[in-house]
Amino acid sequence: MSMNNLELLTTALAYLEDNLTEKITTDDVAKACYCSKSTLEKLFRCVSHMSVHDYVIRRRITKAAKRLFFDREACVLDVAVEYGYNSNEAFTRAFKQIWNCTPSEFRTKTRYSDLFPRLTFDLDEGDTIMKKVDISELYDFLRGRVGCHYILCDIVGLIPINNVARAAGDLAIIEAIKRMNDVAGPEDVVFRIGSDEFVLLTDSKDENYVKKLASEIESQNGNPICYEGHEIPLSLYILTRTAIDGKNANHHEILSQFNNAMEDFKSTLKERHS
């Protein structure tokens, strides 16, 4: 991959985010990036493993869900129209495909976690484009949790699950977030930092507390998700760590701390199984 490809991706993602409430097509995005539709689709699928259209749907439904959760007075139809759906039926159908529940059922949840955060991309030292997610909205919150413990979770074998169907992979992501949210305390927060990587950030500096949460998550390993009548076992790799260093760190440095911890964790797992 080249710097030109990184610039193309960055431009495309910025255009998409700025126009999520507008009627946009892949052709529109390609024109905004001064490239062909086929070039954009090929690059996007290479680094995100989904089409531009699929990414737009997931971002729209994620943003709509956030609006429904935090603005309980908002009319479901108004939110549907805002994000490009002309009827409750069409919106509910799309919403259920992503969140595995209806908008009304979603509003009964007691905790919100972004299912598909905005993607960002960087080049590593080998000029390979690395996919990340944008946690800048959490920056002020994260700075207040310096020294608190957190749990890293990584889905075991998400690629084979995605190979069954992308919808099966989405269900695995929903279930991973649910398992973490189910054990989290009232002040703890769960968020996604990669395609199959998650953080449960506690409000505690008690090592025993975070170990207890990790044990509760691990006890669910092997429990299946159900996709079209098929049961697919789902397990999470789990690592407990002490949280963010430095109150003056910017959000890129904070995300790097999580990503570096995850990479160290994965390296340890590879060594353990080699």
C-alpha positions in Angstrom: 0.0 0.0 0.0 1.2 3.5 -0.6 0.7 7.0 0.9 -1.6 7.8 -2.0 -3.9 5.0 -1.0 -3.8 6.2 2.6 -4.8 9.7 1.5 -7.6 8.2 -0.7 -8.9 6.2 2.3 -8.7 9.3 4.6 -10.5 11.4 2.1 -13.2 8.8 1.5 -13.9 8.3 5.2 -14.1 12.0 5.9 -16.5 12.4 3.0 -18.7 9.5 4.3 -18.8 10.9 7.8 -19.7 14.3 6.6 -22.6 12.9 4.5 -24.1 10.1 6.6 -27.4 11.9 6.7 -27.4 12.6 3.0 -28.2 10.3 0.0 -24.8 9.2 -1.1 -23.6 6.4 -3.4 -20.2 4.8 -3.9 -20.0 6.8 -7.2 -20.4 10.0 -5.2 -17.6 9.0 -2.8 -15.3 8.0 -5.8 -16.0 11.4 -7.4 -15.1 13.2 -4.2 -11.8 11.2 -4.1 -11.1 11.7 -7.8 -10.7 8.0 -8.4 -12.7 5.3 -10.1 -15.5 3.4 -8.3 -13.6 0.1 -8.8 -10.4 1.5 -7.4 -12.2 2.7 -4.3 -14.1 -0.5 -3.7 -11.0 -2.7 -4.2 -9.0 -0.6 -1.7 -11.8 -0.4 0.8 -12.5 -4.1 0.7 -8.8 -4.8 1.1 -8.4 -2.9 4.3 -11.9 -3.1 5.9 -13.2 -6.4 4.5 -16.5 -4.8 3.5 -17.9 -2.7 0.8 -18.3 1.1 1.0 -22.1 0.5 1.0 -21.9 -1.9 3.9 -19.7 0.5 5.9 -22.1 3.3 5.3 -25.0 1.2 6.6 -23.2 0.2 9.7 -22.1 3.7 10.5 -25.6 5.1 9.9 -27.2 2.5 12.1 -24.6 2.9 14.8 -25.1 6.7 14.8 -28.9 6.2 14.8 -28.7 3.8 17.7 -26.6 6.3 19.7 -29.2 9.0 19.0 -32.0 6.7 20.1 -30.2 5.7 23.3 -29.2 9.2 24.5 -32.2 11.1 23.3 -35.1 9.2 24.6 -37.6 11.8 23.5 -36.6 11.5 19.8 -39.2 9.9 17.6 -38.0 6.7 15.9 -39.4 7.8 12.6 -37.6 11.1 12.8 -34.3 9.3 13.5 -35.0 6.9 10.6 -35.6 9.7 8.2 -32.5 11.6 9.4 -30.4 8.6 8.4 -32.0 7.9 5.1 -34.9 5.6 5.8 -38.4 6.6 4.6 -40.4 4.3 6.9 -40.3 2.7 10.3 -40.4 -0.7 8.6 -37.3 -0.2 6.4 -35.4 1.4 9.4 -36.4 -1.4 11.7 -35.3 -4.1 9.2 -31.9 -2.5 8.7 -31.5 -1.8 12.4 -32.3 -5.4 13.4 -29.8 -6.7 10.8 -27.0 -4.7 12.5 -28.0 -4.7 16.2 -30.0 -8.0 16.3 -32.9 -6.2 17.9 -35.5 -3.5 17.0 -35.1 0.2 17.8 -37.7 -0.1 20.6 -35.9 -3.1 22.1 -32.6 -1.2 21.9 -34.0 1.6 24.0 -34.5 -0.8 26.9 -30.7 -1.4 27.1 -29.0 0.1 30.1 -25.6 0.7 28.5 -24.4 1.9 25.1 -21.3 0.9 23.2 -20.4 1.9 19.6 -20.8 -1.2 17.5 -19.1 0.2 14.4 -17.0 3.2 15.4 -15.5 5.4 12.7 -12.5 3.8 11.0 -9.1 5.4 10.7 -6.0 4.2 8.9 -2.3 4.6 9.5 0.9 3.3 7.8 3.1 1.1 9.8 6.9 1.0 9.4 6.6 -1.5 6.5 4.2 0.8 4.6 1.2 -1.4 5.3 -2.1 0.3 6.0 -3.3 -0.5 9.5 -7.0 -0.2 10.3 -7.9 1.4 13.6 -11.0 3.1 15.1 -11.5 6.7 16.2 -11.8 7.0 20.0 -11.3 10.8 20.0 -14.8 11.3 21.4 -13.7 9.4 24.5 -10.5 11.4 25.0 -11.7 13.5 28.0 -13.3 10.5 29.6 -10.1 8.4 29.2 -7.9 11.0 30.7 -10.0 10.8 33.9 -9.2 7.1 34.2 -5.4 7.3 34.5 -4.2 4.4 36.6 -7.5 2.4 36.5 -7.5 -1.2 35.4 -8.8 -2.3 32.1 -9.5 -5.6 30.3 -8.6 -6.3 26.7 -10.7 -8.8 24.8 -10.0 -10.3 21.4 -12.5 -12.6 19.6 -11.0 -16.0 18.9 -11.3 -16.8 15.1 -13.5 -13.9 13.9 -12.3 -14.4 10.3 -13.7 -18.0 10.1 -17.0 -16.7 11.5 -17.1 -13.9 8.9 -16.4 -16.6 6.3 -19.7 -18.2 7.3 -21.4 -14.9 6.7 -20.7 -11.2 7.5 -23.9 -11.2 9.5 -22.5 -14.0 11.6 -19.4 -11.9 12.3 -21.6 -9.0 13.3 -23.5 -11.2 15.8 -20.1 -12.3 17.2 -19.2 -8.6 17.8 -22.5 -7.9 19.4 -22.2 -10.9 21.7 -18.6 -9.9 22.7 -19.7 -6.4 23.6 -22.7 -7.9 25.5 -20.6 -10.3 27.5 -18.4 -7.4 28.6 -21.3 -5.0 29.3 -23.1 -7.7 31.3 -20.2 -8.0 33.9 -19.2 -4.3 33.9 -20.0 -2.1 36.9 -22.1 1.1 36.6 -19.2 3.4 36.0 -17.2 1.0 33.7 -17.3 1.5 29.9 -16.9 -0.9 27.0 -15.6 0.3 23.6 -14.1 -1.2 20.4 -10.5 -0.5 19.3 -10.3 -2.8 16.3 -12.2 -5.2 14.1 -12.4 -7.9 16.8 -10.7 -6.1 19.7 -12.4 -4.4 22.7 -11.7 -2.7 26.0 -13.6 -2.8 29.2 -12.2 0.2 31.1 -13.1 0.2 34.8 -13.4 3.0 37.3 -11.3 1.0 39.8 -7.6 0.7 40.7 -8.4 -2.6 42.6 -6.6 -5.4 40.8 -8.9 -8.0 42.4 -12.0 -6.3 40.9 -10.7 -6.4 37.4 -9.6 -10.0 37.8 -13.1 -10.9 38.9 -14.6 -9.3 35.8 -12.1 -11.0 33.6 -13.0 -14.4 35.2 -16.7 -13.8 34.6 -16.2 -13.0 30.9 -13.9 -16.0 30.5 -16.6 -18.3 32.1 -18.7 -17.7 29.0 -16.1 -18.9 26.5 -17.4 -21.6 24.3 -21.0 -20.5 24.6 -22.4 -20.3 21.1 -24.1 -17.6 19.0 -26.9 -18.8 16.8 -26.9 -17.8 13.1 -29.7 -19.1 10.9 -30.2 -22.2 13.0 -26.4 -22.9 13.3 -24.6 -22.7 16.6 -21.2 -21.1 16.4 -19.0 -21.4 19.5 -17.6 -18.0 20.6 -14.6 -17.4 22.9 -12.6 -14.4 23.8 -8.9 -14.0 24.6 -8.7 -11.9 27.7 -5.9 -9.8 29.2 -6.1 -7.5 32.3 -3.8 -4.4 32.4 -3.2 -1.2 34.3 -4.7 1.6 32.3 -3.7 4.9 30.7 -0.3 6.5 31.5 -0.1 10.3 31.5 -2.9 12.8 32.0 -1.5 14.9 29.2 -1.4 12.2 26.5 -3.4 13.0 23.4 -6.0 10.5 22.1 -3.6 9.1 19.5 -1.2 8.2 22.3 -3.9 6.8 24.4 -5.2 4.6 21.5 -1.6 3.5 20.9 -1.3 2.3 24.5 -4.3 0.1 24.0 -3.1 -1.1 20.6 0.4 -1.8 21.8 -0.9 -3.7 24.8 -3.1 -5.8 22.4 -0.2 -6.4 20.0 2.0 -7.6 22.9 -0.9 -9.8 24.1 -1.3 -11.4 20.6 2.5 -12.0 20.3 2.4 -13.8 23.7 -0.5 -15.9 22.5 1.4 -16.8 19.3 4.4 -17.9 21.3 2.2 -19.9 23.6 0.6 -21.8 20.7 3.8 -22.2 18.6 
